[in-house]
Amino acid sequence: MDLSDLRIFAAVVHHGGVTRAAERLHRVQSNISARVCQLEEELGVQLFLRKGKRLHLAPAGKVLLDYADRMLALAEEAKAAVRDPRPRGIFRLGAMESTAAVRLPGPLAEYSRRHPDVVLELRTGNPVELARAILAGELDAALVAEPIAHALFEKVPAFEEEPVIVACAAHPPITADAPVPKTIIVFEHGCPHRQRLEAWYEERGEMPERIVELGSYHAMLGCVVAGMGVALLPRSVLETFPGRRRLRVYHLPHREKLILTVLIWRKGASSPNTKALADILARGR
């Protein structure tokens, strides 16, 4: 049973017989009659009571008609939805934890105001996890730090982040000649800021003696304040931390200064929902 069968069946009922249904559907009468008989055979029930050339809806036909009308209406609604350029439906967005906490509240509030027919779903993770989720069809788009696989994704710039190294106020100054800190406080593997901090150590020919992994930036900053180690994170996150005056902040060399966060989606799979967010982000830059 497909939509074509249901459309023919409903036309016979609503237009009062095979002849008028054939005229409305631009088909020959024999084709209409044959398709109705095939539908009855497939369902194993009699949809019409036949008296001569007249058809009367059988009890099973009355039940099917209700479903047929709803399914045909839903099919038309689906057609209109996929052709409609306006954002609508569920928008599954991914973002890094720092981006979700600091950068997204304003743009997402604006998005909801402009596009009330969209239901936003937000998922946080590192760039590797989010990229995999897009390719698996679990997310529509995500905000991640570069680099990304250009062969797989399309992108637009979203935010520039300045990464800084933070230590507790009592920590010895971190200079080119000073010994590197022994402990680093980071997210799990895949975090771009962890990668940048590990690269900072490698450039000095050193490795941290201890690595502490935590799941939130404010937890990391609390541990830094307590003197447990140093961390690297976006300056925008640091500015939201109440205890930032109890920290020393060190800037990276100019060539390492900025990290670009981009909005990505699967190549060739752009949607009105994604385009709408890209437009809001572009206006905010």
C-alpha positions, 0 to 999 in steps of 0.5 A: 500500500503506497500513497498512490493507492490511497490517493486513488481510493480517496478520490473514488470516495470523495468524487462519488465513483470511478468515473469522476475519480478518473477524470480528476486524476487524469487516468482511465477508468479501468486503471482506477478500478484495477488499483482499487481491486489490488488494494482490496486484495493487499489488505484482504478486506472489501472496501466497497459494496458494489451494486451494479455500477454503483459503489458504497463504502464498506465498513472497512473502507470507512476506517481506511478513509480516515487514515488515508485522508490523514496520511495524504494531508501529512504527505502534502505537509511534508512536501511543503515543509521541505520546499519552504526556505524558512527555518523550522523543526528541530535544529540539533546544534553542537558546541564546545563547552566554552563556546556554549557557556560564553559565546552562544547565549546571545546568538541563540536568544536572537535565533529563538526570537527570529525563528520561533518555529525552530526547536533548538537542541544543544550538545557539547563536546570536543571538536572530534566528537562533534564532527563525528556526530555530524557525519553520523547524522546526530547533529545538523551543525556544530561550533568547533575550533579549527582545523577541520577536515575541509573535504568533509565539511563546509564552514563559516567563521563564528568567533575568534578566541584568545587562548591564555595560560593561567596560574595561581597568583603565588605561582612563579612567573612563567617566562621563556627562561623559567622551568615549565609548570609540572602539572597541567589541568585540561579537558579530555583528548580532542580539546583544542586548548589542551592541544595548544597547551601540549604544543606549548610544552613540546616547543620548549622540549618539555613535558608536564609531569602530571595531567589532571583531566576535568569536565568544566572550565570553572572546575579547572579554574578553581583547581588553578586558584588552589595551586594544583597546576596551570591551564590554557583556556579562552580569555572570554571564559576567564572573564566570567570567572568570579575568582579571576583576580586570584590568577596570573594570566600569561599571553602566548606568542603572537603567532599562537595568539588566536584560535578561530571557532567556526560553524561547520556542517556536512558538505552539501547538507546545508539547511535553512536552520543552519543558514539562519544561525550562520547569518546571525553569527556573521552579523555579530562579527 
